[in-house]
C-alpha cells in the first residue's frame, strides 16, 4: 500500500526516484508524484494513473536536482486524482511531503489550521500534516527536524513520511510510526524507501527506521536518528539478503507465474538448515530457544489476515493433531477489537508476509499488553513484526512482488508444519514413526512440486473454458478446507470472478441451491483424508449438473470419472497435501485472469501490504 522513495547525493535524483517507484508498483497504487529541489526551486509533479503517466508529464518539466522524494498513492482520504496525489506542498510551497498511513485526527488539526489562515487544495489528511509542520516551524522559529518532531507529537495515527524544504537543499527529514521505512546507506549518498526493493540496486547496507523515530539524511554528513520524544538513537546498519535478480521477471510474463514456479526452490530455502532428512530431524531455533513456553502453553492463538489467515488454519490442523494443544485462528482485524481473553500462558503466533500488516501489528501489541508470548512468522527481514515479537521464524521465500500471494503461502504452511512437528515430538504426542515419515516426506515435497508444475500447459488450456463464469465454489475437507478458501481468494483477487470456499459437507446446508450447469465447482479430493465422504459430495453436485474440476491423487479413477476436468497431484501425507494442492489452484486462477485480460500482478483496488486499517 503506497510507496515512498527518496534520494540525496551526487547523482541526478530523478532517474533513481522513478526507478524506485517502478520497483514499488507491486504494492498497489492509483497515482504517483515526485518533488525535486534544483537551483532554489522546489518542483512538484503529479499524475493520476501509473508511474508511466507521471514520467510522460514530468519529462516535459525541470527534472534536475540531486535531492528528491517520490510517491505512489493508494487512495484513503479523497478520490484518486492529480490534486490528491502526493507530494503535497505546504501553503507557502516551501515544504513538500509524501506520506503513507492515516492521520486519524486530521479533521481536528485541519479546523485549527483554518483558524490560523491556512487553506487546503486537496481532500487528504497528508496536506493537513504538511501544513501543520509549516505552522509549527514558523510559529516556533525552529528548523525542519524540530518542526517535524513537534508536529508529530500532535498526530494520532500511522505514518511514514519524508519532508524536504526549498531553502534546505541538503536535507531530507523522514519519520515513521506503524508504516515501514528503510534508509539505504551508499557512498556519500542516502536512499529512502518503504521497503528495500528500490534500494538493492544501489547498496546492500540499510537502516530500518523504528516506530516513532525521525531520521535526518544530510548531504556529506552522518545519518542522525532521534525519537519524537527527543531521544538520540545510534543507527544500526544491516546487510540486505535479497538480490537484484530476485526483483526481475526472469523471462516470465508476470511476477505471479514466476513466483508460482519458484515454489520448489522457496520451500527448499524455507527448510534449508532446518529439515535434515538424513538424520530425520527438524531444527527451529525460535522453538528451541523457547521450548518451555511451547510445551507449557495452554492455548495457541494464530492471528493473521487474508492468505496468511488461510495458512494459519492449516497450522491449526497440524498443531492440534501433532501437539494436542488447542488452537484458535483469528482475523487480526477482529481480534484486535473484540476484547479477546488472552492469558499469560497463551502463545500468540502472528503471521504476515510483509511483517507490516497494520491489523496484525495491532493484534501483536494487544497480546503483548496481556502478557502473552508472541511468536512471529514473516518473510521480510527487519520488518515490524519480527522486531515486535518475542521470537519467531522467517519463511525465506524471497521477495514476493505479485500482489496475490503464492510462494509466501506455501512457505508459511511449511514453517507452521515444521513447528507443529517439533512441538509434537518434544511433547511426546506425536509417535516417532509418524514423525519420521512426515519429515522424510516433507523433504520430498519440492521435487513433487516440480513434477506438478509440468501440468501448467494443460491447466492453461482448460482454464480458458471458465472465463465465462460469474461464480465459483471451492470445496475441501480437513486440511484441504483452508486450501479451498485460498483457491477461491486467488480467483477473486486476480480474475474478479466471485468465488467462495466451503467445507465440502456444508454444501447441503445452503450452497447446494446454487448448483447448476453454469456453476463450476472445484473439489480438492486427494486419497489421503476423508476421501469417501468427498466422493459422496461430488456425486451430489454431479446429480445437479454442476461442472466439476477435481484435484485428485495420481492414479485416482473414481473422482476422475465423475469430473469434467481433473488435475492429478503426487501422493503425499495428508498434512502435506495443501503444499501440492495449492499450486494447481494458483495456476488456474492465473490463467483465467490472463485470458480475461486482467492485470495479474497489480489487481484493481488491491495493495500488496495493507499497512493501514
C-alpha positions in Angstrom: 0.0 0.0 0.0 1.5 3.3 -1.1 5.2 3.6 -1.8 7.9 6.0 -0.7 11.2 6.7 -2.4 13.8 9.4 -1.6 17.4 10.2 -2.6 20.1 12.7 -1.6 23.6 12.5 -3.0 25.7 13.5 -6.0 23.7 11.7 -8.7 20.7 13.0 -10.6 17.8 12.1 -8.3 15.0 11.8 -10.9 16.0 8.5 -12.6 16.7 6.9 -9.2 13.3 8.0 -7.9 11.4 6.9 -11.0 13.1 3.5 -11.0 12.3 3.2 -7.3 8.6 4.0 -7.9 8.6 1.3 -10.7 10.0 -1.2 -8.2 7.2 -0.3 -5.8 4.4 -0.6 -8.3 3.6 -4.1 -6.9 2.4 -2.5 -3.7 -0.7 -1.2 -5.5 -1.5 2.4 -6.2 -3.7 4.8 -8.2 -1.5 7.9 -8.7 2.2 9.0 -8.5 4.2 12.1 -7.9 7.7 13.5 -7.4 9.3 16.5 -5.7 12.8 17.8 -6.6 14.9 20.7 -5.4 17.0 22.4 -8.0 18.6 25.9 -8.0 16.4 27.2 -5.2 13.2 25.8 -6.7 11.0 23.1 -5.2 9.2 21.4 -8.1 6.3 19.0 -7.5 5.0 16.9 -10.4 2.0 14.6 -10.0 -0.2 12.4 -12.2 -3.2 10.1 -11.8 -2.6 6.6 -13.1 0.6 4.7 -13.5 4.2 5.7 -13.0 4.4 5.8 -16.8 1.9 8.6 -16.8 4.0 10.6 -14.3 7.1 10.0 -16.5 5.3 11.4 -19.6 4.3 14.5 -17.7 7.5 15.1 -15.7 9.9 14.7 -18.6 8.5 17.9 -20.1 9.4 19.8 -16.9 12.5 20.7 -14.9 13.7 17.3 -13.5 17.2 18.4 -12.5 18.4 18.1 -8.9 20.3 15.7 -6.6 17.7 15.6 -3.9 14.1 14.5 -4.1 11.2 12.4 -2.8 8.6 10.4 -4.8 5.4 8.5 -4.0 2.8 6.1 -5.3 -0.6 6.6 -3.6 -3.3 4.2 -2.8 -6.3 6.4 -2.0 -7.7 6.7 1.5 -8.8 10.3 2.0 -10.0 11.7 -1.3 -10.6 10.1 -4.6 -7.7 9.1 -6.9 -6.8 12.2 -8.9 -3.9 14.6 -9.6 -4.8 17.0 -6.8 -4.9 14.4 -4.1 -1.8 12.7 -5.3 1.5 13.1 -3.4 3.7 15.0 -2.8 1.8 17.9 -1.2 3.1 21.4 -0.9 2.7 23.5 2.3 0.8 26.7 1.9 4.0 28.7 1.2 5.2 26.0 -1.2 8.5 26.0 0.7 7.9 22.4 2.0 6.8 19.2 0.4 5.8 15.9 1.9 5.0 12.3 1.0 3.1 10.1 3.4 2.0 6.5 3.9 -0.6 5.8 6.5 -3.6 7.6 8.0 -3.7 10.6 10.3 -6.8 9.9 12.4 -7.2 13.3 14.0 -6.6 15.2 10.7 -10.1 16.8 10.8 -9.5 18.4 14.2 -6.0 19.6 13.1 -7.4 21.0 9.9 -10.0 23.1 11.7 -7.3 24.5 14.0 -5.1 25.4 11.0 -8.0 27.1 9.2 -8.3 29.4 12.2 -4.8 30.4 11.6 -5.5 31.3 8.0 -4.4 28.0 6.3 -6.3 26.9 3.2 -6.4 23.4 1.6 -6.4 22.3 -2.0 -6.9 18.6 -1.5 -9.1 16.2 0.4 -6.2 14.4 2.0 -5.0 14.0 5.6 -1.5 14.4 4.2 -1.9 18.0 3.2 -3.1 18.7 6.8 0.2 17.2 8.1 2.5 19.4 5.9 0.5 22.5 6.8 0.9 21.6 10.5 4.6 21.1 10.1 4.9 24.5 8.4 2.8 26.2 11.0 4.9 24.7 13.8 8.1 25.7 12.1 7.1 29.3 11.6 5.4 29.8 14.9 8.3 28.5 16.9 11.1 29.6 14.6 12.7 26.2 14.6 14.5 24.1 12.0 12.7 21.4 9.9 13.7 18.5 12.1 12.4 20.1 15.2 9.2 21.2 13.4 8.5 17.6 12.3 9.2 16.4 15.8 6.8 18.9 17.4 4.1 18.3 14.8 4.2 14.5 15.1 3.6 14.8 18.8 0.2 16.3 17.9 -0.6 13.5 15.5 -2.8 10.4 16.1 -2.5 7.6 13.6 0.0 5.8 11.4 2.6 7.4 9.2 5.8 7.0 7.2 6.7 10.5 5.9 9.5 12.2 4.0 9.8 16.0 4.0 12.0 18.4 2.0 12.4 22.1 2.3 13.1 24.5 -0.6 15.7 26.5 1.5 17.4 23.4 2.8 18.6 21.6 -0.4 20.9 19.3 1.6 18.4 17.6 3.9 15.6 15.1 3.9 13.7 14.5 7.1 11.8 11.2 7.5 9.8 9.5 10.2 7.6 6.5 10.8 5.0 5.1 13.1 3.2 1.9 12.1 4.2 2.1 8.5 7.5 0.8 7.1 10.5 2.9 6.2 14.1 1.9 5.4 17.2 4.0 4.7 19.9 2.8 2.2 23.4 3.9 3.0 25.7 4.4 0.0 28.9 6.2 -0.8 28.2 9.9 0.0 24.5 9.3 -0.7 21.4 8.1 1.0 18.3 6.3 -0.3 14.9 6.2 1.4 12.1 3.7 0.7 9.0 1.9 2.0 10.9 -1.4 1.6 14.3 -2.5 0.3 13.3 -3.2 -3.3 14.2 0.3 -4.7 17.5 0.3 -2.7 19.1 -3.0 -3.5 20.4 -1.9 -6.9 22.5 0.8 -5.3 23.5 -0.5 -1.9 23.1 -3.6 0.4 23.6 -1.5 3.6 20.3 -0.4 5.2 19.0 1.1 8.4 15.4 0.1 9.4 13.7 3.1 10.9 11.9 2.3 14.1 8.5 3.3 15.4 8.3 7.0 16.4 11.8 7.6 15.1 12.8 10.6 13.0 15.8 10.2 10.7 17.7 13.1 9.1 19.5 12.4 5.8 22.0 15.2 5.2 24.4 15.6 2.3 28.0 14.7 3.3 27.0 14.1 6.9 26.4 11.0 9.2 22.9 9.7 9.4 21.0 11.0 12.5 18.1 9.4 14.3 16.1 10.6 17.3 12.7 9.8 18.6 9.7 12.1 18.6 10.3 12.4 22.4 13.8 13.7 21.6 15.9 10.6 22.5 19.0 10.3 20.3 19.5 6.8 18.7 22.5 5.2 17.1 21.8 4.0 13.5 22.2 0.2 13.2 23.3 -0.8 9.7 22.1 -4.2 8.4 23.0 -6.1 5.3 20.3 -6.9 2.8 19.8 -10.5 1.9 17.9 -10.0 -1.4 19.5 -9.7 -4.8 18.5 -7.6 -7.8 17.8 -10.7 -9.8 15.0 -11.6 -7.4 13.2 -8.4 -8.4 13.2 -9.2 -12.1 10.7 -11.3 -14.0 13.4 -13.6 -15.4 11.7 -14.2 -18.7 8.2 -14.9 -17.3 5.3 -12.7 -18.5 4.3 -11.8 -14.9 5.7 -11.9 -11.4 2.9 -14.1 -10.3 3.7 -17.0 -12.6 7.4 -16.6 -11.9 6.6 -16.9 -8.1 4.4 -19.9 -8.6 7.2 -21.7 -10.4 9.7 -20.6 -7.7 7.9 -22.7 -5.1 10.1 -25.8 -5.3 13.1 -23.5 -4.6 11.4 -21.4 -1.9 10.3 -24.5 0.0 13.8 -25.8 -0.1 15.0 -22.4 1.1 12.5 -22.5 3.9 13.7 -25.9 5.0 17.4 -25.4 4.5 19.3 -25.8 7.8 16.0 -26.7 9.5 15.0 -30.1 7.9 17.7 -32.8 8.0 16.2 -35.7 6.1 19.3 -37.9 6.6 19.1 -37.5 10.4 15.3 -37.4 10.4 15.3 -34.2 12.3 13.8 -30.7 12.3 15.5 -27.7 14.0 13.8 -24.4 14.5 15.9 -22.1 16.7 12.8 -20.0 17.6 11.2 -23.1 19.1 14.4 -24.4 20.8 15.1 -21.1 22.5 11.6 -21.0 23.9 10.8 -24.7 24.2 9.3 -24.4 27.7 6.9 -21.8 26.5 5.5 -24.1 23.8 5.5 -27.2 26.0 3.6 -25.4 28.8 1.2 -23.5 26.6 -2.5 -24.0 27.4 -3.6 -22.5 24.1 -2.2 -21.1 20.9 -3.8 -18.2 19.1 -2.9 -17.6 15.5 -3.6 -14.2 14.2 -3.3 -13.1 10.5 -5.1 -11.6 7.6 -6.0 -12.8 4.1 -3.8 -15.6 2.7 -1.8 -15.7 5.9 -5.0 -16.5 7.8 -5.6 -19.4 5.5 -2.1 -20.7 6.2 -2.9 -20.3 9.9 -5.9 -22.5 9.6 -3.7 -25.3 8.1 -1.3 -24.7 11.0 -4.2 -25.2 13.4 -5.0 -28.6 12.0 -1.3 -29.6 12.2 -0.7 -28.3 15.7 -3.8 -29.8 17.2 -3.1 -33.2 15.5 0.6 -33.4 16.4 0.9 -31.4 19.6 -2.7 -31.7 21.1 -2.7 -28.1 22.1 -6.0 -26.1 21.5 -5.6 -23.6 18.7 -7.7 -20.6 17.7 -7.2 -18.8 14.4 -8.3 -15.2 14.4 -8.7 -12.5 11.8 -6.4 -9.8 13.2 -8.9 -7.1 12.3 -11.5 -8.7 14.5 -9.1 -10.0 17.2 -7.7 -6.5 18.0 -11.2 -5.0 18.6 -13.3 -7.7 20.2 -11.8 -7.6 23.7 -10.4 -11.2 23.5 -9.5 -13.2 26.6 -5.7 -13.6 26.5 -3.8 -15.4 29.2 -0.1 -15.3 30.2 0.3 -19.0 29.4 -1.1 -18.4 25.8 1.2 -18.3 22.8 0.1 -15.9 20.0 1.5 -16.7 16.6 1.4 -13.6 14.2 1.7 -14.4 10.5 2.4 -11.8 7.8 4.3 -11.9 4.5 5.4 -8.3 4.7 5.7 -8.1 8.5 3.9 -4.7 8.3 0.2 -5.6 8.2 -1.4 -3.0 10.3 -4.1 -5.1 11.9 -1.7 -7.9 12.7 0.8 -5.5 14.3 -2.1 -4.1 16.4 -3.0 -7.7 17.4 0.6 -8.3 18.5 0.6 -5.2 20.7 -2.7 -6.2 22.3 -1.4 -9.7 23.0 1.8 -8.3 24.4 -0.1 -5.9 26.7 -1.9 -9.0 28.1 1.4 -10.8 28.9 1.2 -13.5 26.1 4.3 -14.9 24.4 4.4 -13.7 20.8 5.9 -15.7 18.0 6.2 -14.2 14.5 6.2 -15.8 11.1 7.4 -13.4 8.5 9.1 -13.2 5.1 10.8 -9.8 5.3 13.9 -9.5 7.4 13.9 -6.4 9.6 10.1 -5.8 9.3 8.0 -4.5 12.2 6.5 -7.9 13.2 10.0 -9.6 13.7 11.1 -6.5 15.7 8.0 -6.6 17.9 7.7 -10.3 18.7 9.5 -12.3 21.4 10.7 -14.9 18.9 9.9 -16.3 15.5 10.8 -17.8 12.2 11.5 -16.3 8.8 9.9 -18.1 5.9 12.8 -17.2 3.5 10.5 -17.2 0.4 12.4 -14.3 -1.1 10.8 -11.1 -2.4 7.2 -11.6 -3.4 6.2 -9.0 -6.0 2.9 -10.3 -7.3 0.0 -8.9 -5.1 -1.7 -12.3 -5.0 0.4 -14.3 -2.6 1.6 -17.7 -3.8 5.1 -18.7 -2.7 4.7 -16.9 0.6 1.6 -19.0 1.4 3.3 -22.4 0.9 6.4 -21.2 2.8 4.1 -20.2 5.7 2.4 -23.6 5.7 5.9 -25.2 5.6 7.1 -23.3 8.7 3.9 -24.0 10.6 4.1 -27.7 9.7 7.7 -27.8 11.0 6.7 -26.0 14.2 3.8 -28.4 14.8 6.1 -31.4 14.2 8.7 -30.1 16.7 6.2 -29.4 19.4 4.6 -32.8 18.9 7.9 -34.6 19.1 9.0 -32.8 22.2 5.7 -33.3 24.0 5.6 -36.9 23.0 2.2 -36.6 21.5 3.4 -37.5 18.0 4.5 -41.1 17.6 8.1 -41.3 16.5 7.4 -43.4 13.4 4.8 -40.9 12.2 7.2 -38.0 12.9 9.9 -39.7 10.8 7.6 -40.5 7.9 6.4 -36.9 7.7 10.0 -35.4 8.0 11.0 -37.7 5.1 8.0 -36.8 3.0 8.5 -33.1 3.7 11.9 -33.3 2.2 10.4 -34.8 -1.0 7.8 -32.0 -1.5 10.0 -29.7 -3.6 10.6 -32.4 -6.2 6.9 -33.3 -6.2 6.1 -29.7 -6.8 8.4 -29.7 -9.9 6.5 -32.7 -11.3 3.2 -31.0 -10.6 4.3 -27.8 -12.4 4.7 -29.7 -15.6 0.9 -29.6 -15.9 0.9 -25.9 -16.3 0.1 -26.0 -20.1 -2.8 -28.4 -19.6 -4.2 -26.2 -16.8 -3.8 -23.1 -19.0 -5.8 -24.9 -21.8 -8.8 -25.9 -19.8 -8.8 -22.6 -17.8 -9.9 -20.9 -21.0 -13.3 -22.7 -20.7 -14.1 -20.9 -17.5 -13.6 -17.3 -18.3 -17.4 -17.1 -18.8 -18.1 -17.9 -15.2 -19.5 -15.3 -12.8 -19.2 -17.6 -9.8 -17.2 -20.5 -8.5 -17.4 -22.8 -5.5 -14.3 -24.4 -4.0 -14.7 -27.4 -1.7 -12.4 -29.3 0.6 -12.4 -31.2 3.9 -9.9 -31.3 6.8 -6.5 -29.9 5.8 -7.9 -29.0 2.4 -10.8 -26.8 3.6 -8.3 -23.9 4.0 -6.9 -24.7 0.6 -10.4 -24.3 -0.8 -10.6 -20.9 0.8 -7.2 -19.9 -0.5 -8.1 -21.1 -4.1 -11.3 -19.0 -4.0 -9.4 -16.0 -2.8 -6.8 -16.3 -5.6 -9.5 -16.4 -8.2 -11.3 -13.4 -6.7 -8.2 -11.3 -6.4 -6.9 -11.5 -9.9 -9.8 -12.5 -12.2 -12.6 -10.6 -10.4 -14.8 -13.7 -10.6 -16.8 -14.2 -7.4 -15.8 -17.4 -5.6 -16.4 -19.0 -2.2 -14.7 -21.7 -0.4 -16.6 -24.2 1.8 -16.1 -27.4 3.8 -17.5 -30.0 1.4 -20.1 -31.2 3.9 -21.5 -27.8 4.2 -22.9 -27.9 0.6 -26.1 -29.4 1.9 -26.5 -26.5 4.4 -27.3 -23.9 1.7 -24.8 -23.6 -1.1 -26.2 -26.6 -3.0 -29.1 -24.4 -4.0 -26.6 -22.6 -6.3 -25.5 -25.7 -8.2 -26.4 -25.8 -11.9 -24.7 -26.4 -15.3 -23.4 -22.9 -15.1 -21.7 -23.2 -11.7 -18.1 -24.5 -11.8 -17.2 -26.4 -8.6 -13.6 -27.1 -7.7 -13.2 -30.1 -5.3 -10.0 -31.0 -3.6 -10.3 -34.8 -3.3 -6.9 -36.5 -2.5 -6.9 -40.1 -1.4 -5.5 -39.1 2.0 -8.2 -37.8 4.3 -12.0 -38.2 4.1 -12.0 -39.5 0.5 -15.2 -41.4 0.6 -17.2 -38.5 2.1 -15.8 -36.1 -0.5 -16.8 -38.6 -3.3 -20.3 -38.5 -1.8 -20.4 -34.7 -2.0 -19.2 -34.8 -5.6 -22.0 -37.2 -6.6 -24.5 -34.7 -5.1 -23.1 -32.0 -7.3 -23.0 -34.2 -10.4 -26.6 -35.1 -9.9 -27.4 -31.4 -10.2 -25.3 -31.0 -13.3 -22.6 -28.9 -11.7 -19.3 -28.6 -13.6 -16.6 -30.4 -11.6 -12.9 -29.6 -11.6 -11.2 -32.0 -9.2 -7.8 -32.1 -7.6 -7.0 -35.8 -7.1 -4.1 -38.1 -6.2 -2.2 -39.6 -9.1 -3.9 -42.9 -10.1 -7.4 -41.9 -8.9 -10.2 -43.3 -11.1 -13.4 -42.8 -9.1 -13.3 -39.0 -8.8 -11.9 -38.6 -12.2 -14.9 -40.5 -13.7 -17.2 -38.0 -12.0 -15.3 -34.9 -13.0 -15.3 -32.7 -16.1 -11.7 -31.8 -15.6 -9.1 -33.4 -13.4 -5.7 -32.3 -12.1 -3.5 -35.0 -10.5 -1.1 -34.3 -7.7 1.6 -36.7 -6.3 0.7 -38.8 -3.4 1.8 -37.5 0.0 1.0 -37.3 3.7 -2.4 -35.8 4.5 -0.9 -32.9 6.4 1.3 -32.0 3.4 -1.4 -32.2 0.7 -2.0 -28.4 0.9 1.5 -27.7 -0.3 0.7 -29.5 -3.5 -3.0 -28.8 -3.9 -2.5 -25.1 -3.7 -0.3 -25.0 -6.9 -2.9 -26.1 -9.5 -5.4 -23.6 -7.9 -2.9 -20.8 -8.2 -2.2 -21.8 -11.9 -5.9 -22.0 -12.7 -6.6 -18.5 -11.2 -3.6 -17.1 -13.1 -4.6 -18.5 -16.5 -8.2 -17.5 -16.2 -7.2 -13.9 -15.3 -4.7 -13.8 -18.2 -7.3 -14.9 -20.7 -9.7 -12.3 -19.3 -7.1 -9.6 -19.8 -6.7 -8.7 -16.1 -3.7 -7.0 -14.6 -2.4 -10.1 -12.9 0.4 -8.6 -10.8 -1.5 -5.4 -9.8 -5.2 -6.3 -9.4 -7.5 -3.4 -9.2 -8.1 -1.9 -5.7 -5.6 -4.2 -4.0 -2.3 -3.5 -2.3 0.5 -5.9 -1.5 0.9 -4.8 2.1 -2.0 -3.4 4.0 -0.3 -1.0 6.3 -3.4 1.0 7.3 -6.8 -0.2 8.6 
